[in-house]
Each structure stands twice: as C-alpha cells, then as structure tokens.
Amino acid sequence: MFRIGGSRLTIARLLAAEIGIILAAAALLCGLLLLGIGHYSGALVRMFLLG
C-alpha cells in the first residue's frame, strides 16, 4: 500500500472495512443457522436425544 501512495489512515480504513465485512458475513451466517435450527428444533431433539 505504501508503494502506491497509501497513507496510514487509508490502510487503517481498509483494514476496518475488511473486518466489518467479515463480522457482517459471520453475523448473517449465524442468523441463518439459528433460523434453520429454530425451524427444525423439535425434529433435531427427537433425532439426537431419542435416537
């Protein structure tokens, strides 16, 4: 980044944006997983606990 003229502030902003994108994607994935588990919770309990 320094070679193409990026300042420290620009690099910090890019890193913050990357971390934000990763956190947003992780939150979305967790939300979708929770929705799926919530929908099938009864069947999952019967399958895992009652065998």
Backbone hydrogen bonds in HBPLUS format (Angstrom, degrees):
<---DONOR---> <-ACCEPTOR-->    atom                        ^
c    i                          cat <-CA-CA->   ^        H-A-AA   ^      H-
h    n   atom  resd res      DA  || num        DHA   H-A  angle D-A-AA Bond
n    s   type  num  typ     dist DA aas  dist angle  dist       angle   num
A0004-ILE N   A0001-MET O   3.23 MM   3  5.50 133.3  2.47 100.7 112.0     1
A0006-GLY N   A0001-MET O   2.86 MM   5  5.07 156.8  1.91 151.3 145.0     2
A0005-GLY N   A0002-PHE O   3.21 MM   3  5.15 162.6  2.24 104.2 107.2     3
A0011-ILE N   A0007-SER O   3.06 MM   4  6.38 160.2  2.10 151.5 156.5     4
A0012-ALA N   A0008-ARG O   2.90 MM   4  6.11 156.4  1.95 148.1 154.9     5
A0013-ARG N   A0009-LEU O   2.91 MM   4  6.14 154.0  1.98 145.9 152.8     6
A0014-LEU N   A0010-THR O   2.97 MM   4  6.22 156.9  2.02 148.0 154.1     7
A0015-LEU N   A0011-ILE O   2.95 MM   4  6.18 160.8  1.99 150.2 155.3     8
A0016-ALA N   A0012-ALA O   2.93 MM   4  6.10 158.3  1.98 146.2 152.5     9
A0017-ALA N   A0013-ARG O   2.90 MM   4  6.09 154.0  1.97 146.0 153.2    10
A0018-GLU N   A0014-LEU O   2.93 MM   4  6.18 157.6  1.98 148.7 154.6    11
A0019-ILE N   A0015-LEU O   2.95 MM   4  6.18 162.7  1.98 151.2 155.7    12
A0020-GLY N   A0016-ALA O   2.90 MM   4  6.07 154.9  1.97 144.4 151.8    13
A0021-ILE N   A0017-ALA O   2.92 MM   4  6.15 155.1  1.98 148.6 154.9    14
A0022-ILE N   A0018-GLU O   2.99 MM   4  6.24 160.0  2.04 149.3 154.7    15
A0023-LEU N   A0019-ILE O   2.93 MM   4  6.14 161.5  1.97 150.6 155.6    16
A0024-ALA N   A0020-GLY O   2.91 MM   4  6.06 157.6  1.96 147.3 153.6    17
A0025-ALA N   A0021-ILE O   2.96 MM   4  6.13 159.6  2.00 148.1 153.5    18
A0026-ALA N   A0022-ILE O   2.95 MM   4  6.14 156.5  2.00 147.2 153.9    19
A0027-ALA N   A0023-LEU O   2.92 MM   4  6.10 157.1  1.97 147.1 153.2    20
A0028-LEU N   A0024-ALA O   2.98 MM   4  6.17 158.2  2.03 147.2 153.0    21
A0029-LEU N   A0025-ALA O   2.95 MM   4  6.15 160.9  1.98 148.4 153.6    22
A0030-CYS N   A0026-ALA O   2.93 MM   4  6.12 161.0  1.96 149.0 154.2    23
A0031-GLY N   A0027-ALA O   2.90 MM   4  6.07 156.9  1.95 146.2 153.0    24
A0032-LEU N   A0028-LEU O   2.97 MM   4  6.21 161.6  2.00 151.4 155.8    25
A0033-LEU N   A0029-LEU O   2.94 MM   4  6.13 156.0  2.00 146.7 153.9    26
A0034-LEU N   A0030-CYS O   2.85 MM   4  6.07 157.6  1.90 150.4 156.3    27
A0035-LEU N   A0031-GLY O   2.95 MM   4  6.18 153.4  2.02 146.7 154.0    28
A0036-GLY N   A0032-LEU O   3.00 MM   4  6.23 158.0  2.04 146.2 151.9    29
A0037-ILE N   A0033-LEU O   2.89 MM   4  6.11 161.0  1.93 150.8 156.2    30
A0038-GLY N   A0034-LEU O   2.82 MM   4  5.86 158.0  1.86 145.0 151.7    31
A0039-HIS N   A0035-LEU O   3.01 MM   4  6.14 149.3  2.11 142.2 149.7    32
A0040-TYR N   A0036-GLY O   3.21 MM   4  6.39 153.5  2.28 144.3 150.4    33
A0044-LEU N   A0040-TYR O   2.91 MM   4  6.08 154.8  1.97 155.1 163.4    34
A0045-VAL N   A0041-SER O   2.94 MM   4  6.12 158.4  1.99 151.8 156.4    35
A0046-ARG N   A0042-GLY O   3.10 MM   4  6.35 166.1  2.12 148.7 152.4    36
A0047-MET N   A0043-ALA O   2.91 MM   4  6.05 154.0  1.98 143.7 151.5    37
A0048-PHE N   A0044-LEU O   2.89 MM   4  6.00 169.3  1.90 153.1 155.5    38
A0049-LEU N   A0045-VAL O   2.89 MM   4  5.61 160.6  1.93 147.3 153.9    39
A0050-LEU N   A0046-ARG O   3.13 MM   4  5.04 138.1  2.32 114.5 126.6    40
